[in-house]
């Protein structure tokens, strides 16, 4: 589903499942409250979501939010994001990983060394080698293949 399809689905679900169960908070603009929750839900669901999976997610979110609510006033955004986490875990998918995790040179080097791929020589020398071993759990034996090449 693309962004517009997801938002349309979440808006429809929100109107039929959530607004029928909860009252809007007083002194707040209902449209802004609804939009904040809808955007938060969309941000916390896996990127590649089909209509069937979206149905599962929204049903699980409804169940979680309803069971954890302490009143009949619409819960805060955090309750919905927590419910998204439960829905993602129950379906076997986590939220998407932040891009910074993919771009961390230490993580990349550790994975490359563990799989025997080429890596910058600086990571094979001290003090970087010790840091990879202690912080990134690269085994000492993983470095042996690079010692043979030099």
C-alpha positions in Angstrom: 0.0 0.0 0.0 1.2 3.5 -0.7 1.0 6.4 1.7 -2.4 7.7 0.6 -3.9 4.2 0.7 -2.6 3.6 4.2 -3.8 6.9 5.5 -7.3 6.4 3.9 -7.5 2.9 5.5 -6.4 4.2 8.9 -8.8 7.1 8.7 -11.7 4.8 7.9 -10.8 2.4 10.7 -10.3 5.3 13.2 -13.8 6.6 12.4 -15.6 3.3 12.6 -13.6 1.5 15.4 -12.0 4.1 17.6 -14.4 7.0 17.6 -17.3 4.7 18.4 -15.5 3.5 21.5 -14.0 6.7 22.9 -15.0 10.4 23.4 -12.7 13.1 22.1 -10.8 15.0 24.8 -12.2 18.4 25.8 -10.5 21.7 24.9 -8.7 20.1 21.9 -9.5 20.3 18.2 -10.9 16.8 17.3 -9.4 17.0 13.8 -5.9 17.7 15.1 -6.2 15.0 17.7 -7.3 12.5 15.1 -4.7 13.5 12.6 -1.9 13.2 15.2 -3.0 9.7 16.0 -3.4 8.6 12.4 0.0 9.9 11.4 1.6 8.3 14.5 0.1 4.9 13.6 1.2 5.2 10.0 4.8 6.0 11.0 4.9 3.0 13.3 3.7 0.3 10.9 6.0 -1.7 8.7 6.6 0.0 5.3 5.5 -2.9 3.1 2.0 -3.5 4.3 -0.7 -5.2 2.3 -4.5 -4.6 2.8 -4.8 -7.9 4.6 -1.9 -7.1 6.9 -3.3 -3.6 7.5 -6.5 -5.1 8.6 -4.6 -7.3 11.1 -2.7 -4.3 12.4 -5.8 -2.1 12.9 -7.7 -4.9 14.6 -4.8 -5.6 17.0 -4.3 -1.8 17.7 -8.1 -1.6 18.5 -7.8 -4.5 20.9 -4.7 -3.2 22.6 -5.9 0.4 23.0 -9.3 -0.7 24.3 -7.8 -3.1 26.8 -5.3 -0.6 28.2 -7.5 2.4 28.3 -8.2 3.8 31.7 -11.3 5.9 30.7 -13.7 6.4 27.8 -11.7 9.5 26.7 -9.6 8.9 23.6 -6.1 7.7 24.8 -3.0 9.7 24.0 -0.8 9.1 21.0 1.6 7.0 23.0 -1.0 4.4 23.7 -1.5 4.0 19.9 2.2 3.8 19.1 2.6 1.2 21.9 -0.2 -0.8 20.3 1.5 -0.5 17.0 4.6 -2.2 18.4 2.4 -5.0 19.8 0.7 -5.4 16.4 4.0 -5.5 14.6 5.4 -8.1 16.9 2.4 -10.3 16.8 2.6 -10.3 13.0 6.3 -11.1 13.0 7.4 -7.8 11.6 9.2 -5.1 13.6 9.1 -1.5 12.6 11.5 -0.4 10.0 15.0 0.1 11.2 16.4 3.6 11.3 18.7 4.4 8.4 21.5 5.3 10.8 21.8 1.7 11.8 22.5 0.7 8.2 25.0 3.5 7.8 27.1 3.0 10.9 30.6 2.1 9.7 31.3 0.0 12.7 28.2 -2.2 12.2 29.1 -2.5 8.5 32.7 -3.5 9.3 31.6 -6.0 11.9 29.2 -7.7 9.5 31.7 -7.7 6.7 34.5 -9.2 8.9 32.1 -11.9 10.3 31.2 -12.9 6.8 34.8 -12.7 5.4 34.1 -9.9 3.0 36.7 -7.2 2.2 37.0 -4.4 4.8 39.1 -1.3 5.2 42.5 -2.3 6.7 42.1 0.3 9.5 39.5 -2.0 11.1 42.0 -4.8 11.2 44.5 -2.9 13.3 44.5 -1.6 16.8 42.6 0.1 18.4 39.7 -0.5 16.0 40.2 -4.3 16.1 39.7 -4.3 19.9 36.7 -2.2 19.7 35.1 -4.5 17.1 35.8 -7.4 19.4 34.5 -5.8 22.6 31.6 -3.7 21.4 30.5 -5.4 18.2 31.1 -9.0 19.3 33.3 -9.9 16.3 35.2 -13.1 17.2 39.0 -13.2 17.3 38.9 -16.1 14.9 37.1 -13.9 12.3 40.3 -11.8 11.9 42.5 -14.9 11.1 41.4 -14.9 7.5 42.7 -11.4 7.1 46.0 -12.2 8.8 46.6 -15.0 6.1 46.1 -12.5 3.3 48.9 -10.1 4.4 
